[in-house]
Amino acid sequence: MYGKQKGFTLIEILVVVTIIGVLAGLVVVLIPRGQEEQIKISCISNVKGLNNLLTVSSGAQYPQYRGADLLICLVNKGDLQGDRSLRTLFCPGDNEETYEKAGGAEVYGKIDLTRKSAWGHLTSYAGRDQLDGKCAAKKGGESAILLCDDSDDHHFKKGFVVGWTDGGATYRSKADDWRIKFDQPVEIGENSTIDELKCLRAD
């Protein structure tokens, strides 16, 4: 004869519920962190590749464009062709500007760079103003940011991926590198509160 089975006590139920809650919390925390790191790595890879194209394929000086045009000129030169290459113009964390929303490869065949500031929606990145003598970077000169994310929402408003004139790409944390809070907006351009972003143009 089997004895009477004991049911769960209130304390045991609370313990189980607490454990489930902790595990659920860990899932919520760990998934965004993993996603955040993956976006950062992919974005750094994109920026480094674009940086290398601007440095290697443009002769003695960087292309004479500003903002998005500095990146889009790589399409006109034939350095970026096909879906895979064109997708590097977008940060995977950018939900506003994407390759699909831009219209795909067909759109890039219709670019006319004589129409200034018309191509900002075709890339997630801001380019240095190479038409401004005070901002223009020189090959072999002092290290400077050549391109960067055009918005702080690509990386959960925590920072920016930037590409340097030496060909490298790094991540700039708002808190660690600029000593500002995550919820403090960062503007790209001459009115930016971040000195190293004042010569970048998002449009």
N, C-alpha and C positions, 0 to 999 in steps of 0.2 A: 504494500500500500504506500502510495506516495504521500508525503507530507504536504501541507497547505503551502503553496508558493507565496513568497513574500512580494508585495508590490513595491514600487519605488517610493521612497520618502520624499517629502518636499525638499529637503536639503539636497538629496541626490539629483532631483530634477533641476534644481537651481544650478548645481555644479555642471551638469550636462549642458544646460542652456548657456552658461557662462563660457564654457569651452568652445561651443559652437560660435558664440559671438566673437571670441578672440580669433578663432580661425578665419571667420568671415572678414574680420578687420584686417588681418594679415594679407588676405587675398586682395582686398581693396587697395591696400598700401603698396604691395609688391607689384601688382600688374601695372599701375601707372608709372612706377619708377622704372620698370623694365622697358615699358613703351617709351618713356622719356629718353632713356639712354640710347635706345635704338634709333630714335629720330635724330638725336644729337650726332651719333656716329655717321648716319647716312648724310646728314646735312654737311658735316665737316668734309666728308668725301666729295660731295658735289662741289663745294666751294674750292677745295684744293684743286680739283680737276679744272674748273673754270679759271682759277688763278693761273695754273700752269699754261693753259691755252693763251691767256692774255700776255703772259710773260715770254713764252717761247715763240709764238707764231706772229708776233707783231713787229718784228724788226728792232731797230735801235730805241724806239720809244713806244710807250703804251698808246693804244688807239685814242684818237682825239675825239672822245665822246664823254658824256656825263650821264650819271644815273643809270637807269635801265638800258639805255642805248649802248653803254660800254659793254654790257653782256650780250645784247642782241646783235651787235656787230659781228660777233663770232658766227652767227647763223649766216649772215650775208657773205662772210668770207669763206663759208663752206667748212668751217672747223667743227660745227655742230650740225649733224644731219641724221635723220631717222629718229624714230620714237625713243630709243634708249638714250641717245645723246641729248635730245631735246628735253627729256625729263629731268636732266641734271640742272636745268634752269629753275627747278622748283624744290623748295624744302619740303620734305614729307610731312612736316608739322604744320604746314600752311593750309588751312581749310578754306581760305577766301580766294586765293589764286592757285589754281592747279592746272596741270597740262590738259586735263579733260575740259575744264571750264574755259580754257583759252581757245579751244577748238581743234587741238591736235596739229599734226605736221602740216596740214594744208594751209593753216593760217600763217605759218612762218615763211612760206614761199611768197607771201604778198607784202612783206615788210618793206617800207620805204623810209629809210633813216633821215631823209630830208624833212620828214614830219616830226619835229622835235617833241619830246615828252608825250609820245602817243603810244608807247609800248610797255608801260609799267605793269600792265596786267599780264604780260607774257613771261614774267619771271618773279620769283619770290625774293630776289636780291636787289639791294641798292648798290650803285657803283660810284666810285670816286669821280669828282668833277674835274676831268682832265682838260676842260676848256677854261678853267679859272687858274691863272698863273700862280695865285697864292696857294692853291690846293693841289695842282697837278703833281703827281708822283713821277719820279725819274728812275729809270732802271739803274741799279747800282747805287742809288742815292740812299738817304736815310729811310729806315724801315717805316712803313705807313700802311694803314688799312686800305686795301684796294676795293674790296667789296664786303658786304655783310647782309644779314637778314634785313628785309625792309620793314619789319614789324616785330614787336616783342611778343606777339601771340604764337609764334612758331614753336617756342620752347616753354609753354605754360607760363609765360610772362616772367620767367626767371633769368633770362639772359639772351645773348646773341652769338651766333657763329660768325666769325670774321676771317677774312682772307688777307694775308699780308703780302707786301711787295717782294718778300724773299721767297714766295711760293708756298709758304706754310699756311695752315688754317687752324684756328683755335676757338675755344668757347670762352666768351666773356660773361661771367656771372655778375648779375646786378649787385648782389650782396657782397661777394668776395672781391671782385675787381673794381667796382665803382662805388661801393659802400652806400648803396641806396636800397630801399625796400622793394620787394617784388611787385607790390601794387602801385608803385610809382611809375607812371608812363615814361617811356624814353622816346624822344623824337629824333628822327634822322634829319640832318641838314644844318644850315648855318645857325639856327636858333636852338640847337640841341644843348642840353645841359651837360652832355658828355663831350669833352674837348676832341677826343679822337674820332668822333662821328660827325663833326661839323662840316667836313669836306665831302661827306657822302650825300648822294641824292637818291631819293626813293622813286622818283618819277622819270 
